[in-house]
Amino acid sequence: MSLNEKFLPPDDMPAFHKPFWEALKRHEFRVQACEDCGALRHVPKEICPACSSDRCGWTQVSGKGTVYTYTVIHRGPTPAYQADAPYVIAHVELDEGPRVISNLIDCDPAAVRIGMPVEVVFEDASADWTLYKFRPAAG
C-alpha cells in the first residue's frame, strides 16, 4: 500500500494552519506562540485560548517529549492503515508544554509506556507533504 492511500491534510486548510505544514516540509517542528502572553499551542488557532489575543507567531520546539497516553490500533480504518497494524497512536506532551498526537514508530507496541521519552521524526509522504511522527528517544 502506498502512503498516498492514507489520509493527508486537505489542500484547502485554513491559512493559519499553513505555517505548521510549511515548517514540517523543512523538517522543523513549530507550534504557535501567542505574541501577548507567550502561551504555546497546538493545534493552530486564530485566537489564543489563554488570553484571547489574535496575535501569534511560530516558534521552533525541540520535538522531544513524553508519552502522555496512547492506544494500540489493531484494526485500521482502511486497507492502507490495516497493513501497518498493530500500530500506536500517541498523545505526546512536548518538553515545551503543548500536547500533540501522532504515530509512535520504531518500537514494539507492547513496549510503549506512559511517560516514555520520545523524539520527533519526519516522513516525507509526498513532494507536497511531510508528516511528523515520534520514536523512542535515543539514549
C-alpha positions as CSV (number, residue, x, y, z in Angstrom):
1,M,0.0,0.0,0.0
2,S,1.3,3.4,-0.8
3,L,1.3,6.3,1.6
4,N,-0.9,8.2,-0.9
5,E,-3.7,5.8,0.1
6,K,-3.6,7.2,3.6
7,F,-5.1,10.4,4.9
8,L,-3.2,13.6,4.1
9,P,-4.1,17.2,5.1
10,P,-6.6,18.9,2.8
11,D,-5.3,21.4,0.3
12,D,-8.0,23.9,1.4
13,M,-6.9,24.1,5.0
14,P,-7.2,27.4,6.8
15,A,-4.4,29.9,6.2
16,F,-3.4,29.9,9.9
17,H,-2.5,26.2,9.7
18,K,-0.1,26.5,6.7
19,P,3.0,27.7,8.6
20,F,2.9,24.5,10.6
21,W,2.9,22.3,7.5
22,E,5.5,24.5,5.7
23,A,7.8,24.1,8.7
24,L,7.4,20.3,8.6
25,K,8.4,20.3,5.0
26,R,11.7,21.9,6.2
27,H,11.9,19.2,8.9
28,E,11.2,21.8,11.6
29,F,8.7,21.2,14.4
30,R,7.0,24.5,15.2
31,V,4.0,25.5,17.3
32,Q,2.1,28.7,17.6
33,A,3.2,31.2,20.2
34,C,1.0,34.0,21.5
35,E,2.7,37.3,21.0
36,D,0.9,38.8,24.0
37,C,1.0,36.1,26.8
38,G,3.7,33.8,25.3
39,A,1.4,30.6,25.6
40,L,2.4,27.9,23.2
41,R,-0.4,26.0,21.4
42,H,-1.1,23.2,19.0
43,V,-3.4,22.7,17.0
44,P,-3.1,26.1,15.4
45,K,-5.9,28.5,16.3
46,E,-6.9,32.0,15.3
47,I,-7.4,33.1,19.0
48,C,-5.2,32.3,22.0
49,P,-7.1,30.1,24.4
50,A,-5.1,31.6,27.3
51,C,-5.6,35.4,26.7
52,S,-7.9,35.7,23.7
53,S,-5.3,37.6,21.7
54,D,-5.3,37.3,17.9
55,R,-1.6,38.0,17.6
56,C,0.6,34.9,17.2
57,G,3.9,33.8,15.7
58,W,5.6,30.5,15.3
59,T,8.4,29.1,17.4
60,Q,10.5,26.0,16.8
61,V,10.3,23.4,19.6
62,S,12.7,20.5,20.3
63,G,10.4,17.8,19.2
64,K,11.2,15.9,22.4
65,G,8.6,14.9,24.9
66,T,7.0,12.0,26.8
67,V,4.0,9.8,26.0
68,Y,1.0,11.3,27.8
69,T,-1.3,8.5,26.7
70,Y,-1.6,6.1,23.7
71,T,-3.7,3.5,22.0
72,V,-2.7,0.4,20.0
73,I,-4.6,0.1,16.8
74,H,-5.3,-3.5,15.8
75,R,-7.8,-2.8,13.1
76,G,-7.0,0.1,10.8
77,P,-9.8,2.3,9.3
78,T,-8.7,1.5,5.7
79,P,-6.7,-1.2,4.0
80,A,-3.6,1.1,3.8
81,Y,-3.7,1.5,7.6
82,Q,-4.6,-2.1,8.2
83,A,-1.3,-3.1,6.5
84,D,0.5,-1.3,9.4
85,A,-1.5,-2.9,12.2
86,P,-0.8,-3.2,15.0
87,Y,0.4,0.4,15.3
88,V,0.5,3.1,18.0
89,I,-1.2,6.5,18.1
90,A,0.4,8.5,20.9
91,H,-0.6,11.7,22.6
92,V,2.8,13.3,23.3
93,E,3.4,16.1,25.8
94,L,6.3,18.1,24.3
95,D,9.0,19.3,26.7
96,E,7.9,22.8,26.0
97,G,4.3,22.1,27.1
98,P,1.9,21.6,24.2
99,R,0.5,18.1,23.6
100,V,0.4,16.7,20.1
101,I,-1.0,13.5,18.5
102,S,0.8,11.2,16.0
103,N,2.1,7.7,15.4
104,L,4.8,6.2,17.6
105,I,7.1,4.2,15.4
106,D,10.2,2.1,15.6
107,C,9.2,0.2,18.7
108,D,7.0,-2.8,19.7
109,P,3.5,-1.6,20.6
110,A,3.8,-3.8,23.7
111,A,6.8,-1.8,24.9
112,V,5.1,1.6,24.9
113,R,4.6,3.1,28.3
114,I,3.1,6.3,29.6
115,G,6.0,8.6,30.5
116,M,8.2,7.1,27.8
117,P,10.7,9.7,26.4
118,V,10.2,10.2,22.6
119,E,11.5,12.4,19.8
120,V,10.1,13.7,16.6
121,V,11.0,12.2,13.2
122,F,9.9,13.5,9.8
123,E,8.4,11.4,7.0
124,D,8.3,12.9,3.5
125,A,4.9,11.5,2.5
126,S,4.9,13.1,-1.0
127,A,6.5,16.0,-2.8
128,D,3.9,18.3,-1.1
129,W,3.5,16.8,2.4
130,T,5.8,16.0,5.3
131,L,4.3,14.3,8.3
132,Y,5.7,14.1,11.8
133,K,5.8,11.0,13.9
134,F,7.6,10.0,17.1
135,R,10.0,7.3,18.1
136,P,11.6,6.3,21.4
137,A,14.2,8.9,22.3
138,A,17.8,7.9,21.8
139,G,19.9,7.3,24.9
